[in-house]
Amino acid sequence: MTAPAEKPAVAIRPAATLLLLRDGAAGLEVLMVTRNVASEFASGALVFPGGRVDEADHDAVTHRCCREVPGVDAAGLALRVAGIRETFEEAAILLARPAGGSALLSAGEMAAFAGQDFAAIVGGGAVELATDLLVPFAHWITPAGQPKRYDTHFYLAPMPPAQTAAHDGHEAVDTTWITPAEAIAGGETGRYTVVFATRLNLQKLGRSADVATALATARREKIVTVAPEVLQGPNGRIMRIPIEAGYGVSEVDAQNIPRA
């Protein structure tokens, strides 16, 4: 009898996700987008803007248009560029300053780039990406066995105060400012589809009452990589994660949580 052929290993792709934060009337709010149901990953889910790192995110010309981040190498800078780029493409927010400036781009300054894509804006040399404002928050690797796997770095950043989010209508079909508690509750009632990693990072973010606290906490805490193990518990499927990752649990009931 011939042994069944082994399935080829799924490549793990580097990716970045950006949690833009603001202080709202009900407390800390985070910008989230609803993925198009035709999306390759997290179809129809409520997620933070983000996606895989493109080859262009490593471009030396783009990196020269980034604010310096001490201790971050070229690969780390490409991750930050990807997070900023994906947020611009999905939610029309550009975390950048006018070249040589100190304030983030205003709505009026953004209007000058109407109709231009990210590469054209950055390549034009008129802006400097605010890569220095991204604060590492989490690091997750998609569990083995999934058809697509990502090595995703999550970052926090303050929302540019003079810009307005708008979904692209392609990858994202809606944008919303929402408190972590509201997003989690919506996932539990079925109003939203909230995948496993998103839910746990909402819970982690929800411990902070405001933007300043969230950023200060993220700067202080050590990032521990989470590569969930999918296990069968006595009552159904569970996800096991490192307790050191700071989510307050090591095993989570995953019976009713979409995986992606």
N, C-alpha and C positions, 0 to 999 in steps of 0.2 A: 504494500500500500504506500502510495506517495504521500509524504507529509504535506499538509496545507502550506502554501507559500505565506511567508510572513508579510504583513502589511508594511509598506515603507513608512519610515518615521516621518511625522508631520513636522515641518520646519517651524521653529518658534521665531516669530517676527517681533522686532523691537517696536514699541508703541508708546505714546504719551497721551495723557489725559489732563485737562486743565479744569480745576474747580474755581470759577470766578465767584468772588464773595462780595456781598454788600450788607449793610445793616438796614433792616426793614422795620416796619412798625411792630411786627410780631417777633422780632429778634433776627438772628443771623439767617441770611438767605443765600442760596447758591443757584447759579444759572444752570438749568438743565434743558436738554433738547429731547424731542421724541424722534426716534429713528424711523425712517421710511420702512414700511413692511417689506420692501424689496431689498433692504440692506443685507450685505453678506454676513454681518455680525450684529447680534443683539437686535434682530428685526423687530420693529414696533415698540422697542423698549424706551423707557425714560432713562436717559443716561447723561453723564457729563460730556461736553464736547471733547473729541479726541479721535485718534486713529493711529495707524501704523506710520513709522518713520519712512519717508520717501528718500530716494537717492539725492534729490535736490536739497534736502535738509542738511546734508553734509557739505554743501557747496562752500568753498572758501570765500567767495564774494559775499554770500549771505552772512557768513560768520563774522566778516569784517563790519557788518552792519548790526552787530549785536552788542549790547552793553556788556562789558567784561564781568565775568563771574569768577572770583578767585577760587581756585581748587577744582574747577570743572574743566574736563578735557574736551577734545573735539567731539567724541561720541556723546558725552553728556550735553554738550551745547546743541548737537543735532536733535536730541530728545526735546529740549526746550523749544527749539525752533518748530519742531513738529507740533507740539502742544499749542503754540501761538498760531501757527498756520491753520491747523484744524479748527480752532475756535473762530478764526476769521472766516473760513470757508463755510462753516456750519451755522454760525450765529452772528456774523457781520461785526464782531468785536475785534479790534486790532490793538493788542497790548504793545504799544510802541510810543516813542516820543519823536517829535521833529528832530532831525539830525542836529546834534549839539544842544538840544533843549533839555529841560528838566521836567516839565509837565507832560502827562500823557496826552495823546492826540484828542482833540475835541471833535464834536460832531461836524463843525464847520471845516476843520482841517481834513476830516475823513471824506467830506463831500468832494474834495479836490481829486480823490482817487476813484470816483464813481466809474464803474465799468471795468476797472483794472483788476487783474488777478494778483495773488500774493507775490508771485515772482516778479511781476512788473513793478509793483510798488516798492519792494525791497531793492530790486535791481536799479531802480531810478535814483537811489541814494538820498532820497529826501527824508527817510525815517531811520530810526535806530530801534531795533526790537528790544523791548524791556525784559530781556532774559534774566536780569538781576532781580526782578520782582517775584520770580517763581520760587516757591518754597517747597521742597520735597515733603510729601505727605504719606505716600504708601508705594509699595512695589508688589505687584501681583503677576503670577505666571499662570496661564490657563492650564487646568489639569490635563494630564495625559488622557488620550482617548477621544478628545474633541477633534472635529475635522479641521478646525483652525485654532492655532495656538498663538498667544501673544505674551510677550515679556513687557508688561506695561508699568510705566512710572507715572504716578499721580502727583500733581503739583497744585498748590494753592496760590492764588494771586488776588489782589484787590481789583474790583471792577473799575475800569476807567470811568470817572464820575460824569463825564460829558458825552458819553456814547450811549447808544440804544441798541439792544439786541434785536435781531431779526433772522428768522430761519431761512435757509437757502431754498427750501421747497424741493430739494433733491435728496440729499442724505438726511436732512432734518426737516420734518414737516410741522414742527411747532417748537417754540421756545417759551420757557416759563421761569420766573423767579419764585422759589419755593423754599420753605424752611425744611430742614432735614426731617423733622417729625411729620410734616404734612406729606412728604414724598413717601416715607415709610408706611404711613397709614394708608395712602392711596394704593400702595402695592399690596397691602393686606386685604383691602376691600375689593381689589380687582379693577379699580379705576385706572391704575397704571400697571404696566409690566415693569418690574424692577428685578434685575438679575442679581445673582448672589453677591458678587464683588461690589456692585453699586450699593446694595442694601447695607452691607457691613461698613462701607466707607461713609455712608450717610449717618449711621449710628455713631461712628467715631467722630465725625464732624459735629454732630449734634450735641456733643459734650461742651462745646464752646458757645458762650452766649453772644459773642460779637466777633467782628472781623479781627480786631486787634488781638483778642485772646486766641482765636484759631491760629493766626500766623505765629504768635509767640510760642504756643504749644508745639506747633509743627517744627519750629526751629530748634526746640529743646529736645524733642523726642528722637530716639534712634529708629531708623527705618529697618524693619526686619522683613525679609522677603517671604511672601505667602504663595505657596504652590499647593493649593488644596488637594487633599486626598479624598476621593469619593469612596465611601464605605457603605456597607449595608449594616445598619444597626438593628436592634431588636424590633423597632417599630417602623423601619423603612430606611430610606437613603439619608445619610448624614455626610457632612463635609467636615474634615478635620484640618485645623490650621494651627500654626504655632501660637501658644499662649503669649509668647514674648512679643508678638506683633502688635499688641496693644488694643485688641478688640474686646478684651474681657472674657473671652470664651476660647475653648480649644476644639469643641465639637458643636456643630450647628445642625439642627433638624432642617434638611433641605428638601423635604417631600414636596412642598408647594412653591419652591423658589425656582424660577426659570434659570437655567444655567447660561444661556446665550442664544 
